[in-house]
Amino acid sequence: MSTILFALAAGLSSPAHAHSDHHGHSHHSSHSTHSSHARPASSGVVLVDNRSGRSLDLYVDGRFVETVRSGKSSVRLSLGQHVLALKAGDRTIESRSVNVRSGSTASLRVDKPDAGIVVLTNHEHYDVVVYVDGKQRTRIEAHGSTTIHIHGEARIDLVDERGSDRMLTSRMVNVDCFDVVGISWGSAVASASTSSGHVRPR
């Protein structure tokens, strides 16, 4: 009889042992969760101070992230070095490399640009002189290109000065400070393109 009672007692104690295992596992899980919270942060904060007066598109390492409104905002990025660029359409207003660190805040400030950009491309086999509102601005080599900054309305004259001062083309442009305007010319090309500014032949 005593042998039978001992076996029954052992059988009754088995569920209690299983319940203890469950509590032990739960305690181990809680400890793991606590350890996870104790790990260093894997991301940091970049403060974007947009003083351009308009919304800009934020790119990080060449990829679009979000549209940033005028004023201050923040974005959370993974730790390490990143290239941040703020764009208005086709134009990059500001581009900078920032080092994002745990526990600290990196910052990027962008101001309103002073002038728009005009990209001039020369498809001729000779140099061309560029005049803006009657004043010589720059010279473009054969099959070369250059960039000038203009804000508002201006007249751009492209002249062949190899001896005859021949006018190749004359354009009136109206360029906003956020615009990127392209003008190309040559024996096979005579065109103008713009992101939002206005270009017209004169």
C-alpha positions in Angstrom: 0.0 0.0 0.0 2.8 2.4 0.8 4.3 1.7 -2.6 1.1 2.7 -4.3 0.7 5.9 -2.3 4.2 6.9 -3.2 3.5 6.4 -6.9 0.3 8.5 -6.6 2.2 11.2 -4.8 4.8 11.3 -7.5 2.1 11.5 -10.2 0.4 14.4 -8.5 3.7 16.3 -8.3 4.3 16.2 -12.0 1.9 19.0 -13.1 3.4 21.3 -10.5 6.8 20.7 -12.0 5.5 21.5 -15.5 3.9 24.7 -14.2 7.3 25.7 -12.7 9.0 25.2 -16.1 6.4 27.5 -17.7 7.1 30.2 -15.1 10.8 29.8 -15.6 10.5 30.2 -19.4 8.3 33.3 -18.9 11.0 34.7 -16.5 13.7 34.1 -19.1 11.6 35.8 -21.8 11.1 38.9 -19.6 14.9 39.0 -18.9 15.5 38.9 -22.7 13.1 41.7 -23.3 14.8 43.8 -20.7 18.2 43.2 -22.2 16.9 44.2 -25.6 15.8 47.6 -24.2 19.3 48.1 -22.8 21.0 47.8 -26.2 22.3 51.1 -27.8 19.9 52.9 -30.1 20.2 51.9 -33.8 19.0 55.3 -35.1 19.5 59.0 -34.5 17.7 62.2 -35.3 18.4 64.9 -37.9 16.9 68.3 -37.4 15.9 69.9 -40.8 15.6 73.7 -40.6 13.9 74.7 -43.9 14.1 78.5 -44.3 13.4 78.5 -48.1 9.7 79.5 -47.7 8.4 76.5 -49.5 8.1 72.7 -49.2 11.2 70.7 -50.4 11.7 67.1 -51.1 14.2 65.3 -48.8 16.5 62.7 -50.3 18.8 60.5 -48.2 21.6 58.7 -50.0 19.9 59.3 -53.3 16.4 58.0 -52.2 13.3 60.1 -51.6 12.3 60.1 -48.0 9.6 62.7 -47.5 8.5 66.2 -48.3 9.7 68.8 -45.7 7.5 71.8 -45.1 8.9 75.3 -44.4 10.1 75.5 -40.8 11.7 73.0 -38.5 11.1 69.2 -38.6 13.0 66.1 -37.7 13.7 62.8 -39.4 15.0 59.6 -37.8 17.8 57.8 -39.7 20.1 54.8 -39.1 23.4 55.6 -37.4 26.4 56.5 -39.6 27.3 58.8 -42.5 24.5 59.9 -44.8 24.2 62.3 -47.7 21.1 64.5 -47.3 19.7 66.6 -50.2 16.8 69.0 -50.3 15.3 69.5 -53.8 12.7 71.8 -55.4 11.7 69.9 -58.5 14.9 69.2 -60.6 17.0 71.6 -58.5 19.1 70.6 -55.5 18.8 73.5 -53.1 21.1 72.1 -50.4 23.2 68.9 -50.2 25.4 67.9 -47.2 26.9 64.8 -45.6 25.9 64.3 -42.0 27.1 61.8 -39.4 24.1 60.4 -37.4 25.1 59.4 -33.9 23.2 57.8 -31.0 22.2 60.3 -28.3 22.9 63.4 -30.4 21.1 65.4 -33.0 22.6 66.3 -36.4 21.2 69.4 -38.2 20.7 70.6 -41.8 19.7 74.2 -42.6 18.6 75.3 -46.0 18.0 79.0 -47.0 16.1 80.4 -50.0 18.4 80.6 -53.0 19.4 84.0 -54.4 18.8 83.1 -58.0 17.7 80.5 -60.5 20.0 78.4 -62.6 20.4 78.6 -66.4 22.4 75.7 -68.0 23.9 76.7 -71.4 25.1 73.9 -73.7 27.1 74.7 -76.9 26.9 72.1 -79.6 29.0 74.1 -82.1 32.6 73.2 -83.0 33.8 76.7 -81.9 33.7 78.8 -78.7 30.6 81.0 -78.0 30.5 84.1 -75.8 27.5 84.6 -73.5 26.0 88.1 -72.9 23.4 88.8 -70.2 21.5 92.1 -70.7 24.2 93.3 -73.0 27.1 92.5 -70.6 29.6 89.7 -71.3 29.1 87.0 -68.7 31.2 84.0 -69.8 32.6 82.0 -72.6 31.7 78.4 -73.5 34.1 76.1 -75.2 33.2 74.1 -78.3 30.9 71.2 -77.3 30.9 72.4 -73.8 28.4 73.7 -71.2 28.3 76.1 -68.3 25.9 77.3 -65.6 24.9 80.9 -64.8 22.6 82.3 -62.1 19.8 84.6 -63.0 16.8 85.9 -60.9 13.9 87.5 -62.7 13.8 88.6 -66.4 16.9 88.8 -68.5 18.1 88.7 -72.1 20.7 86.0 -73.0 22.7 86.5 -76.2 25.0 83.9 -77.6 27.6 85.3 -80.0 30.2 83.9 -82.3 33.2 86.3 -82.0 35.5 84.6 -84.4 35.6 87.8 -86.4 32.1 88.7 -87.5 30.4 88.9 -84.0 27.5 86.8 -85.4 24.5 86.5 -83.2 23.7 82.8 -82.8 20.6 83.1 -80.7 18.9 85.5 -78.3 16.5 84.4 -75.6 14.4 86.3 -73.0 14.2 84.3 -69.8 12.2 84.8 -66.7 13.8 82.7 -63.9 12.5 82.2 -60.4 15.0 81.5 -57.7 14.0 77.8 -57.6 14.1 77.3 -61.4 16.5 75.3 -63.5 16.4 76.4 -67.1 18.3 74.8 -70.0 19.2 76.4 -73.3 21.0 74.5 -76.0 22.1 75.6 -79.5 24.2 74.5 -82.5 23.8 73.7 -86.1 21.5 70.7 -85.3 20.1 72.0 -82.0 18.3 75.2 -81.0 16.1 74.6 -78.0 15.2 75.7 -74.5 13.7 73.7 -71.6 12.7 74.7 -68.1 11.4 73.2 -65.0 9.1 76.1 -64.3 10.8 79.3 -65.6 9.8 80.9 -69.0 12.1 81.1 -72.0 11.2 82.7 -75.3 13.2 83.7 -78.5 13.8 87.3 -79.0 
